[in-house]
Amino acid sequence: MLRQQLVRFSTRRAFSSTLRSQVHFKEGVYSNIPVKIHNRKIPFALIHFGFFSLGFLVPFFASYVQLKKSGIL
């Protein structure tokens, strides 16, 4: 009986927060992502798709350069 109570007590998680951390806590739809979505100078979609399209095109550009150096193209 005592062992069960000790195990139950040791497996409990205690959640607490300070007043300082509650001041900066915002709730809402976009509060859980680390980037700013609204009211940006450059739209987020432009940065997002530009980054991934650049990453997609780099291997094709590198292949073109290598084929050009080897004289095949």
C-alpha positions in Angstrom: 0.0 0.0 0.0 2.8 2.4 0.9 4.7 1.5 -2.2 1.7 2.3 -4.4 1.3 5.7 -2.8 5.0 6.4 -3.3 4.8 5.4 -6.9 1.6 7.4 -7.5 3.2 10.5 -5.8 6.5 10.2 -7.7 4.8 10.0 -11.1 2.7 13.1 -10.7 3.8 16.1 -12.7 3.6 19.5 -11.1 2.9 22.4 -13.6 3.6 25.9 -12.4 4.4 29.2 -14.0 5.6 32.5 -12.8 3.8 35.9 -13.2 6.6 37.0 -15.5 6.0 34.2 -18.0 2.2 34.9 -17.9 2.7 38.5 -19.0 4.1 37.6 -22.4 1.8 34.7 -23.0 -0.6 35.3 -25.9 -3.3 32.9 -26.9 -4.7 32.7 -30.4 -4.5 30.9 -33.7 -0.9 31.9 -34.6 0.6 32.0 -31.1 2.3 28.7 -31.4 4.6 29.4 -34.4 8.0 31.1 -34.2 7.5 33.4 -37.2 5.4 36.5 -37.8 2.6 35.9 -40.3 0.4 39.0 -40.2 1.5 42.6 -40.8 4.8 41.8 -42.6 6.6 44.0 -45.1 7.4 41.0 -47.3 4.5 38.4 -47.4 5.3 35.2 -45.7 4.2 33.1 -48.7 6.9 34.8 -50.9 9.7 33.9 -48.5 8.3 30.4 -47.9 7.9 29.4 -51.5 11.1 31.2 -52.5 13.2 29.3 -50.0 11.8 25.9 -51.0 12.0 26.6 -54.7 15.6 27.6 -54.4 16.3 24.4 -52.5 14.6 22.5 -55.3 16.5 24.2 -58.1 20.0 24.0 -56.7 20.6 20.3 -57.6 19.4 21.0 -61.2 21.7 24.0 -61.5 24.7 22.0 -60.1 24.0 19.2 -62.6 23.9 21.7 -65.4 27.2 23.2 -64.3 28.9 19.8 -64.1 27.6 18.6 -67.4 28.7 21.9 -69.0 32.2 21.4 -67.5 32.4 17.9 -68.8 31.6 19.0 -72.4 28.4 17.0 -72.8 26.2 20.2 -73.1 
